[in-house]
């Protein structure tokens, strides 16, 4: 091999090496551009995912708002339904009171009319108490009970025996509870011990 052939071969190897380097560089650039494209597609998919998440959050908020409105409407309807049942019960009592008043007006001269009237009023009171009990409205028991500030409101004090001190002497107005809650305290008089 001559020097010229050796030089040509060397140049060829250098050229091949340069081509390989260029090919490698091109492949790296292609990989970089593929990576950029992948990054862009990843960014797009992240943006798409973010948009989907935002849409899902908005839908969830709208659903919860619709649920809140529906529950408020149902609560109002239930309240109206309960009140209407209570009103129907009370209207029956009003009807009986009106009948009792009308019956006494027709028989003012009759002596038995007054006793019949009183009997009618007592029956109406029983009906009213029964109607209240249907809705868990109960009368507070006060006679011969010790004074309880959670259930009673003292209106006055009366001197009594020492053994009666702190007990209820008289009921001015009955108190009522609804379920476990106080609806209205009983207005009462209370015994106090005699002064020595």
C-alpha positions in Angstrom: 0.0 0.0 0.0 1.3 3.3 -0.9 1.2 6.4 1.1 -1.5 7.8 -1.0 -3.7 4.7 -0.5 -3.0 4.9 3.2 -4.0 8.6 3.3 -7.1 7.9 1.3 -8.0 5.1 3.6 -7.4 7.3 6.6 -9.5 10.1 5.0 -12.2 7.6 4.4 -12.2 6.5 8.0 -12.2 10.1 9.2 -15.1 10.8 6.8 -16.9 7.7 8.1 -16.3 8.8 11.7 -17.5 12.3 10.8 -20.6 10.8 9.2 -21.2 8.7 12.2 -20.8 11.7 14.4 -23.2 13.6 12.2 -25.6 10.7 12.2 -25.4 10.5 16.0 -25.9 14.3 16.3 -28.9 14.1 14.0 -30.3 11.2 16.0 -29.8 13.2 19.2 -31.5 16.2 17.6 -34.3 14.0 16.4 -34.5 12.5 19.9 -34.5 16.0 21.4 -37.3 17.1 19.0 -39.2 13.9 19.8 -38.7 14.6 23.5 -40.0 18.1 22.9 -42.9 16.8 21.0 -43.5 14.3 23.9 -43.2 17.1 26.4 -45.6 19.2 24.4 -48.0 16.3 24.2 -47.5 15.7 28.0 -48.1 19.4 28.6 -51.2 19.2 26.4 -52.3 16.1 28.3 -51.6 17.9 31.6 -53.6 20.9 30.4 -56.4 18.6 29.3 -56.3 16.8 32.6 -56.4 20.2 34.4 -59.4 21.3 32.3 -61.2 18.0 33.0 -60.5 18.4 36.8 -61.8 21.9 36.7 -64.9 20.8 34.9 -65.4 17.9 37.4 -65.0 20.4 40.3 -67.6 22.7 38.8 -70.0 19.9 38.2 -69.6 18.7 41.8 -70.2 22.2 43.1 -73.3 22.5 40.9 -74.5 19.1 42.2 -74.0 20.1 45.8 -75.8 23.4 45.3 -78.7 21.6 43.7 -78.8 19.1 46.6 -78.8 21.9 49.1 -81.7 23.6 47.3 -83.7 20.4 47.1 -83.2 19.7 50.8 -84.3 23.2 51.7 -87.4 22.8 49.6 -88.1 19.4 51.1 -87.6 20.8 54.6 -90.0 23.6 53.9 -92.6 21.2 52.4 -92.2 18.9 55.5 -92.7 21.9 57.8 -95.8 23.0 56.0 -97.2 19.4 56.0 -96.7 19.1 59.8 -98.2 22.5 60.4 -101.2 21.6 58.2 -101.8 18.4 60.2 -101.6 20.4 63.4 -103.9 23.1 62.0 -106.5 20.4 61.1 -106.5 19.1 64.6 -106.9 22.6 66.1 -109.7 23.4 63.6 -111.7 20.5 64.9 -111.4 22.0 68.4 -112.5 25.5 67.1 -115.5 23.9 65.5 -116.6 22.3 68.8 -116.1 25.6 70.7 -118.3 27.4 68.1 -121.0 24.7 68.4 -120.9 25.1 72.2 -121.3 28.8 72.1 -124.1 28.5 69.5 -125.9 26.0 71.7 -125.9 28.3 74.8 -127.1 31.3 72.7 -130.2 29.3 71.6 -131.1 28.2 75.2 -130.4 31.2 77.4 -133.6 30.6 79.4 -133.0 26.9 80.0 -131.3 26.2 83.4 -129.9 22.9 82.1 -128.3 24.7 79.2 -125.5 26.1 81.4 -124.5 22.6 82.7 -124.6 21.2 79.1 -122.5 24.1 78.0 -119.9 23.5 80.7 -119.9 19.8 79.9 -119.3 20.7 76.2 -116.4 23.0 77.0 -114.8 20.3 79.2 -115.1 17.8 76.4 -113.6 20.3 74.0 -110.7 20.9 76.4 -110.0 17.1 76.5 -110.1 17.0 72.7 -107.6 19.9 72.5 -105.2 18.2 75.0 -105.5 15.0 73.0 -104.7 16.9 69.8 -101.6 18.5 71.4 -100.4 15.1 72.7 -100.5 13.8 69.1 -97.8 16.3 68.3 -95.8 15.5 71.5 -96.9 18.7 73.2 -97.3 17.7 76.9 -98.5 19.6 79.9 -96.0 20.1 82.7 -97.0 18.5 85.9 -96.9 21.2 88.6 -99.2 20.4 91.5 -97.3 19.5 94.7 -94.0 19.4 92.8 -90.9 21.2 93.9 -90.1 24.4 92.0 -87.9 23.8 89.0 -86.5 27.0 87.3 -86.1 25.0 84.1 -89.8 24.3 83.9 -91.5 26.9 86.1 -91.6 30.6 86.3 -92.3 32.0 89.8 -94.8 34.8 89.8 -95.2 35.2 93.6 -94.4 33.6 96.9 -96.8 32.5 99.6 -96.0 31.8 103.2 -96.4 28.1 104.1 -95.2 25.4 106.4 -91.5 24.7 106.5 -92.1 21.3 104.9 -93.8 23.0 102.0 -91.0 25.5 101.4 -89.9 25.5 97.7 -93.0 23.6 96.5 -95.6 25.0 94.1 -98.6 26.5 95.8 -100.7 27.5 92.8 -100.6 27.3 89.0 -101.5 30.5 87.2 -100.9 29.2 83.7 -99.9 25.7 82.6 -96.6 25.1 81.0 -95.9 22.8 78.1 -93.0 20.8 76.6 -92.7 19.7 73.0 -90.7 16.5 73.0 -87.8 17.2 75.4 -87.8 20.9 74.9 -89.6 23.5 76.9 -92.3 25.2 74.9 -93.6 27.5 77.6 -92.8 27.5 81.3 -95.6 27.1 83.9 -96.4 30.3 85.7 -96.7 29.4 89.4 -96.8 30.6 93.0 -94.3 29.1 95.3 -94.4 28.4 99.1 -91.8 30.1 101.2 -91.0 29.3 104.8 -92.7 31.4 107.5 -90.7 34.1 109.2 -89.8 33.4 112.8 
